[in-house]
């Protein structure tokens, strides 16, 4: 994809500051994005597990209001050109060409015109999980993630049910398939819990969140590759005497014998709090070191 420079009389010159532009000139900048993104490609699916789409609402609603960003139109175009050239890397790290745009006065809150979401699974992929599963093995390592840890006493059940993930209201990735996972104490309780959730008009909004286990998964809506695994990620950041980011990565897959395998990896990243925004110099996808690995396997015992 290439970014075309609009030739209308409202198109600003490269030296003009964004903060000096009229709404008509800002709309002309948005028109350049429209010309750069192929009209026939609403979504761009990337090999790294992300799906991107153009979100012009990030550009001060495309000219419905002016902006305080003092960067030049040329710096904006250089950033946009770099974004279009490497769109699939946007969720993990913005290109260097965007540094001048980000660091200019009044531009810190400027949203980029890409929105992204993890690539969802196919309907037939999530349908295979339906059922009540009894946990038959559990291991945990608190000394890293290179190998499974000591065995623990397996206990409990899962209710696994394909449902619809509504997504963001204006996203073209709305109403995609996912697998809901709920912990329960027995077959009948699992069936009753999921029946109640499925009776709601939007089941996803009724999934229990957090509770005594704030990092527990409520559902798996990402299928980043063709390995068959479904992913969910929980990120928690805290600011105290240091900046702390905990990333919990959960992977669910069906093994050849029909056993559901859930792996939970916990990553921790800590940096000193030096008066700057937390993780200002750390990439959005940086997770730090993997500190623990939990592996559970569950056998299907009944339908839902």
SVG drawing of the C-alpha trace seen along z (x, -y; Angstrom):
<svg xmlns="http://www.w3.org/2000/svg" viewBox="-33 -28 47 68">
<polyline fill="none" stroke="black" stroke-width="0.4" points="0.0,0.0 1.2,-3.5 0.0,-6.8 -1.0,-9.3 -0.8,-13.0 -4.1,-14.7 -4.1,-17.4 -7.1,-19.4 -6.8,-23.0 -7.3,-22.1 -4.3,-19.8 -1.8,-21.3 1.9,-21.7 4.5,-19.6 5.8,-22.5 2.4,-23.5 1.7,-22.6 -1.3,-20.3 -2.4,-22.8 -2.8,-25.5 -5.0,-23.5 -8.7,-24.0 -11.1,-21.2 -11.2,-21.2 -7.4,-20.7 -7.6,-17.9 -10.3,-16.2 -7.9,-16.4 -5.3,-14.5 -7.9,-11.9 -8.6,-11.6 -5.0,-10.7 -5.5,-7.7 -8.6,-6.6 -6.6,-6.7 -3.7,-4.7 -5.8,-1.9 -7.3,0.3 -11.0,0.0 -11.5,3.7 -9.5,4.6 -11.5,3.8 -9.4,6.0 -5.7,7.0 -4.8,10.3 -1.2,10.6 1.1,13.6 1.8,12.4 -1.8,13.1 -3.3,9.6 -6.0,8.3 -5.9,4.5 -8.4,2.1 -8.4,-1.6 -9.9,-3.7 -10.1,-7.4 -11.7,-8.4 -8.2,-8.5 -7.5,-11.6 -9.5,-14.1 -12.7,-12.6 -11.3,-13.4 -11.7,-17.1 -14.9,-17.5 -12.6,-19.4 -9.2,-20.9 -6.1,-19.5 -3.5,-20.9 -0.8,-18.7 2.2,-20.9 3.9,-18.4 4.0,-19.3 1.9,-17.8 5.2,-16.4 6.0,-14.6 2.4,-13.2 2.8,-12.0 6.1,-10.4 4.6,-8.5 1.6,-7.4 3.8,-6.2 5.9,-4.1 2.7,-2.7 1.3,-1.7 4.6,-0.1 4.7,2.1 1.1,2.2 1.4,5.6 4.1,4.4 1.9,1.6 0.4,3.6 3.9,4.5 5.9,1.3 5.3,-2.0 8.0,-2.8 10.8,-5.2 9.3,-7.6 6.5,-8.3 8.8,-9.5 8.8,-13.1 5.0,-13.1 4.7,-11.5 7.2,-13.8 5.9,-17.1 4.1,-19.4 0.4,-18.6 0.7,-15.3 1.0,-12.8 -2.6,-11.8 -2.8,-11.6 -4.4,-8.2 -3.0,-6.5 -5.5,-5.6 -5.1,-1.8 -7.2,0.3 -6.2,3.9 -7.6,7.0 -6.3,10.5 -7.3,12.8 -10.4,14.7 -10.9,18.5 -13.2,20.1 -16.6,21.4 -15.7,25.0 -12.6,24.6 -14.5,23.4 -17.4,25.9 -15.1,28.9 -14.7,27.7 -18.4,27.8 -18.9,29.8 -18.2,30.3 -14.6,31.3 -13.1,32.8 -9.6,31.7 -7.5,34.8 -4.0,33.4 -2.4,30.2 1.2,29.1 2.9,25.8 6.4,24.4 7.3,21.2 10.9,21.2 10.4,20.4 8.6,21.8 11.2,24.1 9.5,27.2 6.4,28.4 6.6,28.2 5.6,30.7 2.2,32.3 -0.6,30.9 -3.9,32.5 -6.3,32.1 -9.7,30.9 -12.7,29.1 -14.5,29.0 -14.7,26.6 -17.6,25.7 -16.4,25.0 -19.0,23.4 -18.7,21.7 -20.3,18.3 -20.1,15.0 -17.7,12.2 -19.4,8.9 -16.3,6.8 -16.1,3.0 -19.3,1.4 -17.7,-0.3 -15.3,2.6 -15.7,4.7 -14.6,7.6 -17.9,7.8 -19.7,11.0 -16.8,13.4 -16.6,16.9 -14.9,17.7 -14.8,20.4 -16.0,19.4 -14.4,21.2 -16.0,21.3 -14.8,23.2 -17.4,25.2 -17.6,28.0 -19.5,30.7 -21.3,31.6 -24.7,30.4 -23.4,27.1 -21.4,26.6 -24.5,27.2 -26.7,24.9 -24.1,22.1 -23.7,22.1 -27.4,22.5 -28.0,19.4 -25.3,17.5 -26.6,18.7 -30.1,17.6 -29.0,13.9 -29.3,11.8 -25.5,11.2 -23.9,14.1 -20.3,12.7 -21.4,9.8 -22.6,12.2 -19.4,14.2 -18.2,14.0 -15.1,11.8 -12.2,12.0 -13.5,13.0 -10.8,14.6 -8.7,15.3 -8.4,12.0 -6.1,13.6 -8.4,16.5 -9.6,16.7 -13.2,16.0 -12.8,16.9 -10.6,17.6 -11.1,15.4 -7.7,15.4 -6.3,17.9 -3.0,16.4 -1.7,19.3 -2.7,22.7 -1.4,24.6 -5.0,25.1 -4.4,23.2 -6.8,20.5 -5.3,17.7 -6.3,15.2 -4.1,12.6 -4.5,10.6 -2.2,7.6 -2.2,5.8 0.0,2.7 0.6,1.1 2.5,-2.1 4.2,-2.4 7.9,-2.8 8.4,-0.9 6.4,-0.2 5.1,3.3 3.5,5.1 2.2,8.6 1.2,10.5 -0.7,13.7 -0.8,15.7 -3.3,18.5 -3.3,21.2 -6.1,23.7 -6.0,26.6 -7.5,30.0 -5.0,32.8 -5.4,35.8 -7.1,37.9 -9.8,35.2 -8.3,33.9 -8.3,30.1 -5.0,28.7 -4.7,25.3 -1.3,23.6 -0.9,20.5 2.4,18.5 3.0,15.5 5.5,12.8 6.7,10.0 8.3,6.7 9.5,4.2 11.2,0.8 12.0,-2.0 9.4,-4.8 11.4,-7.9 8.7,-10.5 8.2,-9.5 5.1,-7.6 5.5,-3.9 7.1,-1.9 7.6,-5.0 10.7,-3.4 9.3,0.1 7.5,1.7 3.8,2.4 4.4,6.1 7.4,6.4 6.4,9.0 9.6,9.4 10.7,12.7 8.4,15.8 8.2,16.6 5.6,19.4 4.0,22.1 0.8,23.9 -0.5,26.8 -3.9,28.4 -5.5,31.2 -9.2,32.0 -11.3,34.8 -14.7,34.3 -17.4,35.9 -20.7,34.6 -22.4,32.3 -23.6,28.8"/>
</svg>
